[in-house]
Amino acid sequence: MKKVKLLYYILLISILSACESDPQWKAQRLSYTDSIVPSWHTAEVSLKIDEQSNALTKNVVIVYSLKDDFSSKEKANMTCNEKRQWIAELKELKDSSTYYVRYLFSPAYLQPDSKASSFQTIPLPAPKIHTKEATGITETTAILHGSAELGESKDEIIERGFYYSLLRVSDFEGKQVKCGNGSGDFSANIKALRANATYYYVAYAINKHGIAYGDTLQFNTLNPY
């Protein structure tokens, strides 16, 4: 029995000695740099591993989560391209959200001690909106015109209209007139204006991601004398 134990210890020491001389053993402190390019619902991830470790790497899995403790997470396999970079495209992400990322390397002895990376997806854009020249101007009335487009998000425009004022104030202020919803041209007939006065106005449109304003334009009501 003692001989068996002695042989076991000799074998264990031999294995450890062999591992220490093996370049794979020395490569266990893998180093890498990552690059993440987020969009609204996707993110392109590129991972560059040090040359020695990359030669030994068999597989890389990216783990990503909306929670920094990774209590709820998703996984995706990364692929190695011709530039020896490991890449992955993450899909079906939430816009305007922070994601936390970790990488799992195979073989497991390559796994470095590293903290999670993070990135933030881009907010989906508000609609595109254009303020157009006013028409039908009288002493006390005018017709305002605007045009709304869905924009890159393609989300429905839930409200559109104008703000107008005697003062050139912020686009967020002034009297408001609503003109329904949807894309396309729209107009509003405003009344009870002051004669012989300069009015400033701007068109706006809203979707679920935010509000957009056109250029601020102006018109002069007619002089009654």
KEFIZA-379008 format. One line per 2 residues: number of its first residue (from 1); their letters; for each residue x, y, z of C-alpha. Coordinates in nm, 2 decimals. Each point is the difference from the previous one (the first is absolute). Layout:
BEGIN
NUM = a = X,Y,Z | ...
# end
This chain:
BEGIN
1 = mk = 0.00,0.00,0.00 | 0.29,0.24,0.08
3 = kv = 0.15,-0.08,-0.34 | -0.32,0.09,-0.17
5 = kl = -0.02,0.34,0.19 | 0.37,0.06,-0.09
7 = ly = -0.06,-0.06,-0.37 | -0.31,0.22,0.01
9 = yi = 0.20,0.29,0.15 | 0.28,-0.05,-0.25
11 = ll = -0.25,0.00,-0.29 | -0.17,0.32,0.14
13 = is = 0.33,0.18,0.02 | 0.09,-0.11,-0.36
15 = il = -0.33,0.14,-0.13 | 0.04,0.33,0.18
17 = sa = 0.36,0.03,-0.13 | -0.12,-0.07,-0.35
19 = ce = -0.28,0.26,0.03 | 0.24,0.27,0.12
21 = sd = 0.22,-0.06,-0.31 | -0.30,0.00,-0.23
23 = pq = -0.07,0.33,-0.18 | -0.37,-0.06,0.05
25 = wk = 0.05,0.01,0.38 | 0.19,0.33,-0.02
27 = aq = -0.28,0.15,-0.22 | -0.26,-0.03,0.27
29 = rl = 0.02,0.38,0.06 | -0.16,0.08,-0.33
31 = sy = -0.03,0.37,-0.09 | -0.24,0.16,-0.24
33 = td = -0.15,0.33,-0.12 | -0.36,0.03,-0.11
35 = si = -0.18,0.25,-0.22 | -0.38,0.03,0.01
37 = vp = -0.20,0.21,-0.26 | -0.36,0.03,0.11
39 = sw = -0.30,0.10,-0.20 | -0.37,0.01,0.10
41 = ht = -0.08,-0.37,0.03 | 0.34,-0.16,-0.09
43 = ae = 0.36,0.02,0.09 | 0.32,-0.11,-0.19
45 = vs = 0.26,-0.15,0.23 | 0.37,-0.05,-0.09
47 = lk = 0.24,-0.17,0.23 | 0.38,0.00,-0.06
49 = id = 0.20,-0.26,0.20 | 0.37,0.00,0.06
51 = eq = 0.17,-0.20,-0.27 | 0.12,-0.30,0.21
53 = sn = -0.33,-0.04,0.17 | -0.20,0.04,-0.32
55 = al = 0.20,-0.30,-0.15 | -0.13,-0.21,0.29
57 = tk = -0.36,0.13,0.01 | -0.26,-0.25,-0.12
59 = nv = -0.32,0.19,0.07 | -0.12,0.33,0.14
61 = vi = -0.35,0.06,0.13 | -0.13,0.35,0.08
63 = vy = -0.24,0.04,0.29 | -0.20,0.32,0.02
65 = sl = -0.26,0.12,0.24 | -0.20,0.31,0.10
67 = kd = 0.10,-0.07,0.36 | 0.35,0.05,0.13
69 = df = -0.03,-0.32,0.21 | -0.09,-0.20,-0.31
71 = ss = -0.30,-0.16,0.19 | -0.18,0.01,-0.33
73 = ke = 0.22,-0.04,-0.31 | 0.03,-0.10,-0.37
75 = ka = 0.28,-0.18,-0.17 | 0.14,0.00,-0.36
77 = nm = 0.29,-0.19,-0.16 | 0.28,0.22,-0.15
79 = tc = 0.17,-0.09,-0.33 | 0.36,0.06,-0.10
81 = ne = 0.05,0.20,-0.32 | 0.29,0.02,-0.24
83 = kr = 0.16,0.27,0.21 | 0.01,-0.23,0.30
85 = qw = -0.27,0.21,0.17 | -0.29,-0.16,0.18
87 = ia = -0.32,0.16,-0.10 | -0.37,-0.02,0.08
89 = el = -0.32,0.19,-0.08 | -0.24,0.04,0.29
91 = ke = -0.36,0.04,-0.11 | -0.35,0.08,0.15
93 = lk = 0.15,0.24,0.25 | -0.20,0.28,0.17
95 = ds = 0.08,0.35,-0.12 | 0.12,0.26,0.25
97 = st = 0.12,-0.28,0.24 | 0.33,-0.09,0.17
99 = yy = 0.13,-0.36,-0.06 | 0.27,-0.18,0.19
101 = vr = 0.23,-0.24,-0.18 | 0.23,-0.29,0.10
103 = yl = 0.20,-0.24,-0.21 | 0.04,-0.37,0.06
105 = fs = 0.31,-0.16,-0.15 | 0.06,-0.36,-0.09
107 = pa = 0.22,-0.18,0.11 | -0.09,0.11,0.35
109 = yl = 0.36,0.05,0.12 | 0.01,0.31,-0.23
111 = qp = -0.27,0.18,0.19 | 0.15,0.33,0.14
113 = ds = -0.11,0.18,0.31 | -0.18,0.29,-0.15
115 = ka = -0.30,0.22,0.08 | -0.30,0.04,-0.23
117 = ss = 0.00,0.25,-0.28 | -0.31,0.21,-0.07
119 = fq = -0.16,0.19,-0.29 | -0.31,0.20,-0.06
121 = ti = -0.24,-0.04,-0.29 | -0.10,0.31,-0.19
123 = pl = -0.34,0.17,0.05 | -0.23,-0.05,-0.29
125 = pa = -0.05,0.33,-0.18 | -0.29,0.23,0.01
127 = pk = -0.19,0.07,-0.33 | 0.12,0.24,-0.26
129 = ih = -0.19,0.33,-0.02 | 0.00,0.30,-0.23
131 = tk = -0.16,0.34,0.06 | -0.13,0.16,-0.32
133 = ea = -0.09,0.36,-0.10 | -0.33,0.13,0.13
135 = tg = -0.28,0.10,-0.24 | -0.34,0.17,0.01
137 = it = 0.14,0.27,0.22 | -0.25,0.28,0.09
139 = et = -0.02,0.25,0.28 | -0.10,-0.26,0.26
141 = ta = 0.04,-0.34,-0.16 | 0.26,-0.22,-0.17
143 = il = 0.03,-0.36,-0.12 | 0.31,-0.19,0.13
145 = hg = 0.15,-0.29,-0.20 | 0.22,-0.29,0.10
147 = sa = 0.11,-0.34,-0.12 | 0.09,-0.31,0.21
149 = el = 0.19,-0.31,-0.09 | 0.03,-0.32,0.20
151 = ge = 0.38,0.01,0.01 | 0.25,-0.28,0.04
153 = sk = -0.19,-0.17,0.28 | -0.32,-0.04,-0.22
155 = de = -0.21,0.04,0.31 | -0.34,0.16,-0.02
157 = ii = -0.04,0.37,0.06 | -0.24,0.03,0.28
159 = er = -0.04,0.38,0.00 | 0.10,0.30,-0.22
161 = gf = -0.07,0.37,-0.01 | 0.14,0.35,0.06
163 = yy = 0.11,0.24,0.26 | -0.02,0.37,-0.07
165 = sl = 0.07,0.32,0.19 | 0.06,0.37,-0.03
167 = lr = 0.34,-0.05,0.16 | 0.28,-0.20,-0.15
169 = vs = 0.02,-0.23,0.30 | 0.10,-0.37,0.03
171 = df = -0.16,-0.25,-0.24 | -0.15,-0.16,0.31
173 = eg = -0.21,0.31,0.09 | -0.28,0.21,-0.15
175 = kq = -0.36,-0.08,-0.08 | -0.06,-0.35,-0.12
177 = vk = -0.23,-0.13,-0.28 | -0.02,-0.38,-0.05
179 = cg = -0.05,-0.14,-0.35 | -0.08,-0.37,0.05
181 = ng = 0.25,-0.28,-0.06 | 0.18,-0.19,-0.28
183 = sg = 0.25,0.10,-0.26 | -0.04,0.24,-0.30
185 = df = -0.10,0.36,-0.04 | -0.22,0.18,0.25
187 = sa = -0.12,0.35,0.07 | -0.18,0.21,0.26
189 = ni = -0.22,0.31,-0.04 | 0.08,0.23,0.29
191 = ka = -0.22,0.29,0.09 | -0.03,0.29,0.24
193 = lr = 0.35,0.13,-0.08 | 0.12,0.35,0.06
195 = an = 0.00,0.22,-0.31 | 0.32,0.15,-0.14
197 = at = 0.21,-0.24,0.22 | 0.28,-0.25,-0.05
199 = yy = -0.07,-0.36,0.10 | 0.25,-0.28,0.04
201 = yv = -0.10,-0.36,-0.05 | 0.14,-0.35,-0.01
203 = ay = -0.14,-0.34,-0.10 | 0.05,-0.30,0.23
205 = ai = -0.07,-0.38,-0.01 | 0.02,-0.27,0.26
207 = nk = 0.05,-0.37,0.00 | 0.05,-0.24,0.29
209 = hg = 0.38,0.08,0.00 | -0.03,0.38,0.03
211 = ia = -0.09,0.33,-0.16 | 0.15,0.17,-0.30
213 = yg = -0.02,0.37,-0.11 | 0.04,0.16,-0.34
215 = dt = 0.15,0.34,-0.07 | -0.15,0.31,0.17
217 = lq = -0.16,0.22,-0.27 | -0.19,0.33,0.02
219 = fn = -0.27,0.20,-0.17 | -0.15,0.34,0.03
221 = tl = -0.37,0.06,0.04 | -0.14,0.28,-0.22
223 = np = -0.03,0.36,0.10 | -0.37,0.10,0.00
225 = y = 0.08,0.36,-0.09
# end
